[in-house]
Amino acid sequence: MRRTASIVSVLVLGISVLTGCSGYNKILKASDYNTKYSLAKAYFMEGHYTTCSSMLEECVAYQRGTSKAEESMFLLATCYYNMDDFLSASQYYMACYRSFPNSTYSEDCLFRSGKSLFLDTPDPRLDATSTSNAILQLQRFVEAYPNSKYRHEAENMIYTMNDRLVEKELRTADLYYNMGNFLGNNYRSCILVAQNALRDFPYTKYREDLSILVLKAKFQMAQESVLSKRDDRYRDAIDEYYAFKNEFPESSFMKEADKIYRTSTKNLGNKNQIIEED
């Protein structure tokens, strides 16, 4: 153990000398991959991840099938992770996991692959593909390692990304609502998007926002309906009001919901609609 530590110390000390004498370029061109790998590990310990990754790229390819193959790939993935290149990190962690599924690094690789994708996920307004991929990767980890020390962190990331997906659906539903009957019945589209999100993510923190949007859309659809469909749609809005009130009795939206209820009940069977003032 002491000998290993002293060797690494010598290598770390030698880095400054080698780089000062253009030794780094010579190392990259050298065919002695054992020395190159030892120096790459020294660079890693010093936090020089960009330099280390350049050297490890060669070492990983050369060391396939050797006892150092797994460690070199794990270190390369970690270099990219520490450089905030999370997509590359995830790819290398996953490659390491697939190549060595029952090894010392397996659990860490699968978890870090998913976490890297989580850290690489974009703003909820953008394409949700990478978010969905990150969720699947972390769910795979939780299933593979149900007793892992990382499980709680993995589940929290899954919940966070689920809410990102719901936020995107909420924005879409809200857009449909604001479009009203422009070029078609956008209230119906609003209701479908919001209800699908509520069904797919029943415990989302946006549940109340989605629910009031469904109520408002149903009410507006009744308000703007032809006479033959108006009463049925008002009844639907009233049913939705009771569902909302039962689930969110203390909601900040209750004043608006109560107004929808009063107007809907007054307009049932009334050919002349009543518009309640604020």
VODO-756893 format. One line per 10 residues: number of its first residue (from 1); for each residue x, y, z of C-alpha. Coordinates in steps of 0.001 Angstrom, whole numbers, plus 524288, in hexadecimal, padded with zeros to 5 digits. Layout:
<pts>
NUM	X Y Z ~ ...
</pts>
This chain:
<pts>
1	80000 80000 80000 ~ 80B18 8094E 803A6 ~ 81230 805F5 7F739 ~ 80629 8090E 7EF0B ~ 80469 81617 7F5D9 ~ 812A9 819A6 7F3C8 ~ 811E3 81613 7E55D ~ 805EF 81EBA 7E392 ~ 80CAA 829C2 7EAEB ~ 8185C 828C1 7E1E4
11	80F5C 828DD 7D615 ~ 80819 834D8 7DB01 ~ 814F9 83BB7 7DD65 ~ 81996 837AB 7D00D ~ 80DF0 83DB3 7C938 ~ 8128B 84B89 7CB80 ~ 82002 8481F 7C66C ~ 81AD9 8410A 7BA8A ~ 81145 84BA4 7B6BA ~ 81BB1 855E6 7B84A
21	82450 84E99 7AEAE ~ 819A2 84BAE 7A4D8 ~ 81951 83E16 7AAB1 ~ 80AAA 83D79 7A9B9 ~ 80B2A 83CDF 79ADC ~ 81572 83242 79B9F ~ 80CE9 82A65 7A4D7 ~ 80163 82B48 79B95 ~ 809BD 82615 7907D ~ 8101E 81B7C 79898
31	80C65 80D32 796F2 ~ 80EA2 809BC 7A54A ~ 8006F 809A2 7A97E ~ 80356 804F0 7B741 ~ 80B40 8113F 7B9EF ~ 80138 81981 7B2DC ~ 7F63D 813C8 7BB12 ~ 7FDAB 815E0 7C7C9 ~ 7FFF8 82408 7C432 ~ 7F1B2 825A0 7C03D
41	7EDB6 82105 7CDD3 ~ 7F714 82AC7 7D3C6 ~ 7F0F9 8359B 7CBA5 ~ 7E3AE 830E6 7D042 ~ 7E7BF 831D8 7DE8F ~ 7EC8A 83FA4 7DC24 ~ 7DF86 84389 7D5EC ~ 7E507 845BB 7C843 ~ 7D964 83F23 7C1DF ~ 7DADE 8448F 7B422
51	7E8E5 83FB7 7B319 ~ 7E561 83305 7B9B6 ~ 7D9FF 83058 7B089 ~ 7E2A4 8321A 7A486 ~ 7EBFE 827D6 7A9A3 ~ 7E15A 81EA3 7AE40 ~ 7DA97 81EC3 7A0F5 ~ 7E66C 81776 79BA6 ~ 7E81B 80EE8 7A797 ~ 7D9FB 80A4D 7A775
61	7DB41 80579 79982 ~ 7E869 7FEF8 79C2F ~ 7E49A 7F88B 7A901 ~ 7D885 7F155 7A451 ~ 7D8FE 7E384 7A977 ~ 7E2DE 7E6C5 7B418 ~ 7E132 7E81A 7C2D0 ~ 7E1EA 7F6EC 7C17C ~ 7D70F 7F833 7B765 ~ 7CBF9 7FA8F 7C103
71	7D339 8044A 7C975 ~ 7D81E 80C25 7BDDF ~ 7CA70 80D3F 7B823 ~ 7C4BE 8112B 7C557 ~ 7CF39 81B97 7C72A ~ 7CCDA 820D2 7B96D ~ 7BE38 821D5 7BC0B ~ 7C10D 828D3 7C8D0 ~ 7CA21 8325C 7C1DD ~ 7BF0C 83650 7B8D1
81	7B5C0 83712 7C460 ~ 7BEEF 84050 7CB94 ~ 7C071 84855 7BF18 ~ 7B180 849E5 7BE7C ~ 7B100 8425B 7B1B3 ~ 7A5C1 83A66 7B702 ~ 7A17E 8342E 7AA3E ~ 7AF09 82E5A 7A7DC ~ 7AFD7 82A70 7B627 ~ 7A2EC 82329 7B55B
91	7A719 81C06 7A91A ~ 7B3F6 8176D 7AF12 ~ 7ADC5 813A8 7BC0C ~ 7A3B0 80BAB 7B4B2 ~ 7AE19 80573 7AC1C ~ 7B595 801BB 7B866 ~ 7A956 7FC03 7BE91 ~ 7A5FA 7F413 7B284 ~ 7B3D9 7EF15 7B10A ~ 7B53A 7EB9B 7BF78
101	7A755 7E99A 7C4CA ~ 7AB42 7E280 7D144 ~ 7B77A 7E9B8 7D529 ~ 7BBC8 7F300 7DFE3 ~ 7B77B 7FEE9 7D826 ~ 7AA77 7F9B1 7D309 ~ 7A172 8006B 7DCB2 ~ 7A896 80D5A 7DBC9 ~ 7A8EF 80CCA 7CCF8 ~ 79A68 80A69 7CB47
111	796DC 814E8 7D53A ~ 7A054 81EF5 7CFC0 ~ 79BE1 81C42 7C1E8 ~ 78E09 81FF1 7C5CF ~ 79257 82B69 7CE2C ~ 79A86 830B9 7C2EF ~ 78E8F 83073 7BA1E ~ 786DF 8373D 7C4DC ~ 7910A 84216 7C595 ~ 7909B 8434C 7B6C6
121	781C6 844C6 7B5D7 ~ 77D34 85192 7AFAF ~ 7735D 85BFD 7B362 ~ 76583 85631 7B452 ~ 7616A 85EA5 7A8C5 ~ 76AC6 85758 79FCE ~ 76A8A 8498D 79A58 ~ 767B5 83FAF 7A525 ~ 76E8C 833FD 79EDC ~ 77AD6 834E4 7A736
131	7728D 83666 7B383 ~ 76AF7 82A08 7B027 ~ 777B9 822BD 7AD9C ~ 77D2C 82722 7BABC ~ 770E9 82271 7C1C5 ~ 771CF 81516 7BB44 ~ 78035 813E5 7BECD ~ 77DFE 8174F 7CD19 ~ 77222 80E5E 7CDFD ~ 77AB4 80395 7C8A5
141	7849A 80677 7D358 ~ 77A4A 8061A 7DE3B ~ 7753F 7F915 7D930 ~ 782EE 7F352 7D81B ~ 78797 7F855 7E567 ~ 77B90 7F9F6 7EE27 ~ 783DF 7FA8C 7FA84 ~ 78E23 803C8 7F541 ~ 792E6 80F52 7FD3D ~ 78FDC 8176B 7F106
151	7818C 81348 7F045 ~ 77BED 81F19 7F757 ~ 783A6 82883 7EED0 ~ 77FB1 82130 7E280 ~ 77145 82193 7E631 ~ 771E6 83027 7E923 ~ 777BB 83288 7DBAC ~ 76CDA 82A73 7D585 ~ 76281 8327E 7DCAA ~ 76913 83F1A 7D86A
161	76960 83AED 7CA2E ~ 75B57 83623 7CAA1 ~ 7577B 843C3 7CEFD ~ 75F4D 84975 7C3C3 ~ 75776 84132 7BA4B ~ 74ACB 8455C 7C0E0 ~ 74EEB 8539B 7C075 ~ 7507C 85240 7B1CD ~ 742D0 84C70 7B0CE ~ 73D66 85740 7B96E
171	74336 8617E 7B06F ~ 73D2F 85A9F 7A4B7 ~ 72FCC 859A7 7AB24 ~ 7305D 867E4 7AF2B ~ 733C7 86BC2 7A13D ~ 727E6 86452 79C09 ~ 71F4E 86AEC 7A63D ~ 723EE 87873 7A26B ~ 7216A 87578 79408 ~ 7131A 872E9 79727
181	70B31 87008 78AEF ~ 7153E 87596 781B3 ~ 715D8 86C69 775F3 ~ 70E7A 861DC 77D4A ~ 70A8C 85D96 78AF8 ~ 71749 85F54 7924D ~ 71054 85DF1 79F65 ~ 70E5B 84F8F 79C70 ~ 71CD9 84E24 7995A ~ 7201B 8551E 7A614
191	717BA 84B8F 7ADB9 ~ 71DA6 83F93 7A721 ~ 72BB4 843E7 7A963 ~ 7292A 8476E 7B7A5 ~ 72189 83AFF 7BA9C ~ 72BEA 8326B 7B449 ~ 73662 838FA 7BC9B ~ 72E37 836CC 7C8E6 ~ 72C61 82884 7C553 ~ 73AB4 82610 7C20B
201	74040 82DC8 7CD8F ~ 735FE 82D41 7D870 ~ 73F3B 8322E 7E313 ~ 744DF 83DCC 7DBD3 ~ 74652 84AC0 7E2D3 ~ 73EE4 850D7 7D761 ~ 73286 848FD 7DA0A ~ 72AEA 854AB 7DF32 ~ 72EE4 85D41 7D39D ~ 72AD1 852E2 7C9EC
211	71DF5 8506C 7D0E4 ~ 719B1 85EA2 7D102 ~ 71D4F 85FA0 7C2B2 ~ 7143B 8542F 7BFA0 ~ 70947 85AD3 7C724 ~ 70B59 867DF 7C05E ~ 70C00 86181 7B2EA ~ 6FF72 859DF 7B52A ~ 6F890 86636 7B9AE ~ 6FD3C 86E21 7AE04
221	6F93D 86340 7A4DD ~ 6EB8F 863EE 7AAC5 ~ 6EB45 872B0 7A9D5 ~ 6EE9A 87274 79B6E ~ 6E65A 8668F 797C8 ~ 6DAB6 86603 78EC1 ~ 6CDE0 865B5 7963F ~ 6CB85 85723 79416 ~ 6D823 85367 79B29 ~ 6D8AF 85E35 7A54E
231	6D16D 857D7 7B0B4 ~ 6D912 84B18 7AFE7 ~ 6E5BB 8529F 7AFE9 ~ 6E1B6 85B04 7BB70 ~ 6DE74 84E8E 7C2EC ~ 6EBD5 84954 7BF68 ~ 6F1FB 855E0 7C483 ~ 6EA1C 854E2 7D128 ~ 6EE8C 846C4 7D323 ~ 6FC7B 84B26 7D0E4
241	6FAAF 85605 7DAE9 ~ 6F68E 84C52 7E56D ~ 7022B 84393 7E23E ~ 70B66 84F33 7E33F ~ 7055F 85422 7EFEA ~ 70616 846B5 7F646 ~ 71471 84510 7F2E1 ~ 718EC 85314 7F525 ~ 70FB4 8594A 7FF10 ~ 719F5 86345 8033C
251	71E80 8666F 7F56D ~ 72240 87452 7F1DA ~ 719C5 87204 7E5C1 ~ 70D4B 86FB2 7ED9E ~ 70800 87D7D 7EB8C ~ 70914 87B8E 7DCD5 ~ 70379 86DCB 7DDD2 ~ 6F7D5 87293 7E5EA ~ 6F4DF 87CE5 7DBC9 ~ 6F4EB 8727A 7D119
261	6EB82 86A4E 7D935 ~ 6E206 87584 7DBB2 ~ 6E1B2 87989 7CD74 ~ 6E02F 86B82 7C8BD ~ 6D4AE 868A1 7D1B9 ~ 6CDE6 87559 7CE00 ~ 6CF90 87296 7BF85 ~ 6CA2C 864B3 7BFED ~ 6BD9B 864D2 7B801 ~ 6BEEF 87371 7B5A6
271	6BF11 87744 7A757 ~ 6C48A 8848E 7AAD9 ~ 6D1C7 8826E 7B0F1 ~ 6D5B5 88992 7BD43 ~ 6E35E 88F3D 7BDEF ~ 6E70E 89174 7CC1D ~ 6EEEA 89DBB 7CEBE ~ 6FB89 89D59 7D6B7
</pts>
